[in-house]
Amino acid sequence: MTKALYAGSFDPITFGHIDVIKRASRMFDKVYVAISINTHKHALFTDEERADFARQALAGIENVKVLVSEELTVKLAQSIGATVLVRGVRGGSDLDSEMSIAGLNEKLDNHIQTIFIPTAANYRDLSSSMIKEIAKFHGSVDKFVPEPVVRALNEKYR
């Protein structure tokens, strides 16, 4: 049984993230989605809010489990028995930074492989940061994120 881990801040989860998770769920027996802490970002939503959004968005996918983690991604992968780290990439700049992270993760544990899944073309422009920016200025984000996230963003930026 191959277990994969897709860790990110998911602040908030987008249709691009969901696309990558769905595709990973078809490739691996079990996919863990970890709501992680990014020390370089100030999250708009709490860990539990982000986990709840992810659980709602991924509810129909049997082999996906959402969890919250405050530990190093490689350590989490080791503790759950994941041998693959999934990373979504939108383009060249994502790939460059993700390659650096993959290299560091490989140095931490060379038994854990990172794979890159390109985001579907219609989601390549999506980033959680840009979606929050649109919502902040009262633009419509319903094409980019699930309905519970739309409502929560509208509430935050009222």
Sequence and secondary structure as in RCSB ss.txt:
>XXXX:A:sequence
MTKALYAGSFDPITFGHIDVIKRASRMFDKVYVAISINTHKHALFTDEERADFARQALAGIENVKVLVSEELTVK
LAQSIGATVLVRGVRGGSDLDSEMSIAGLNEKLDNHIQTIFIPTAANYRDLSSSMIKEIAKFHGSVDKFVPEPVV
RALNEKYR
>XXXX:A:secstr
  EEEEEE  TT  HHHHHHHHHHHHHSSEEEEEEE  TTS  SS HHHHHHHHHHHTTT TTEEEEEE S HHH
HHHHHT  EEEEEE SHHHHHHHHHHHHHHHHH TTSEEEEEE  GGGTT  HHHHHHHHHTT   TTTS HHHH
HHHHHHT 
